[in-house]
Amino acid sequence: LIPRVLSKWGAPVRDQIQRIQLVIGNVGQVWQVAAIKKLLRSNIKAIKEVIQRSFVSGMVVFDVRYAKDSQSLAEELTLANPQYFKLKVVGVTPSKLDVKLVEKGS
């Protein structure tokens, strides 16, 4: 019994669904917001849900339910290759990512 309990308690946190706030700056147009949402929902498999909270003055805020930690999400966003822009991660905390949209060719 004790080994089973310890194995459950020792399970890695990364297997739990986490809520991570994704704050993306330098977003100038609604089509970019739509493209980011599509990227999050389609290309990053560990994302379980994407909720847009706001889009004001070039800043879009999403709440993302993610099956790994925020560092893993930062790495996946950095490696994502959307057609017209790149996402540059500029800050990572356990529950929040700060990201900047950079248009390709800039």
C-alpha positions in Angstrom: 0.0 0.0 0.0 2.7 2.5 0.9 4.6 2.1 -2.4 1.4 2.7 -4.3 0.6 5.9 -2.3 4.2 7.2 -2.7 4.1 6.5 -6.5 0.9 8.6 -6.8 2.3 11.4 -4.7 5.5 11.3 -6.6 3.8 11.7 -10.0 5.2 14.6 -12.0 3.3 17.8 -12.0 3.8 18.1 -15.7 1.1 15.5 -16.3 -1.6 17.8 -14.8 -3.6 20.3 -16.9 -2.5 23.8 -16.1 -4.0 27.2 -16.8 -1.4 29.5 -18.4 -2.0 33.1 -19.3 -0.6 34.0 -22.7 0.0 37.7 -23.2 1.0 38.6 -26.8 2.1 42.1 -27.8 2.6 43.8 -31.1 -0.6 42.3 -32.5 -2.0 44.9 -34.9 -4.9 43.2 -36.7 -7.8 40.9 -36.0 -6.6 38.4 -38.6 -3.4 37.9 -36.6 -5.5 37.1 -33.5 -7.4 34.5 -35.5 -4.2 33.0 -36.9 -2.7 32.8 -33.3 -5.8 31.0 -32.1 -5.7 28.6 -35.0 -2.0 27.9 -34.3 -2.7 27.3 -30.6 -5.6 25.0 -31.3 -4.2 23.1 -34.2 -0.4 22.9 -33.9 0.2 22.5 -30.2 -1.3 19.1 -29.2 -0.9 19.5 -25.4 -3.3 22.5 -25.5 -6.7 21.4 -24.3 -8.5 24.8 -24.4 -7.9 28.3 -25.6 -10.0 31.2 -24.3 -9.5 34.7 -25.6 -9.8 37.3 -22.8 -9.1 40.5 -24.6 -7.6 42.2 -27.6 -6.9 45.9 -26.9 -4.3 48.3 -28.3 -2.1 45.7 -29.9 -2.2 43.3 -26.9 -4.1 40.0 -26.9 -4.6 37.9 -23.8 -5.5 34.2 -23.8 -6.1 31.7 -21.0 -4.7 28.3 -22.2 -5.3 25.0 -20.5 -2.1 23.1 -21.2 -1.0 19.5 -20.3 2.6 20.5 -19.7 4.5 23.3 -17.9 4.9 26.9 -19.2 8.5 26.3 -20.2 7.4 23.6 -22.6 4.7 25.9 -24.1 7.3 28.6 -24.5 9.5 26.2 -26.4 6.6 25.0 -28.6 5.6 28.6 -29.4 9.2 29.5 -30.3 9.5 26.5 -32.7 6.1 27.1 -34.3 6.3 28.3 -37.8 3.2 30.3 -38.8 3.2 31.6 -42.3 3.3 35.4 -41.8 4.8 36.0 -38.4 6.9 34.5 -35.6 6.2 34.4 -31.9 9.1 35.6 -29.7 8.9 34.6 -26.0 10.2 37.4 -23.8 9.1 36.2 -20.4 8.2 32.9 -18.6 6.7 32.3 -15.2 4.9 29.1 -14.0 1.5 30.5 -14.9 2.2 33.2 -17.5 4.0 33.7 -20.8 4.9 37.1 -22.3 5.2 36.9 -26.0 5.9 39.4 -28.9 4.5 38.9 -32.4 7.2 39.6 -35.0 6.3 39.9 -38.6 8.5 37.8 -40.9 11.0 39.9 -42.7 11.3 42.3 -39.8 
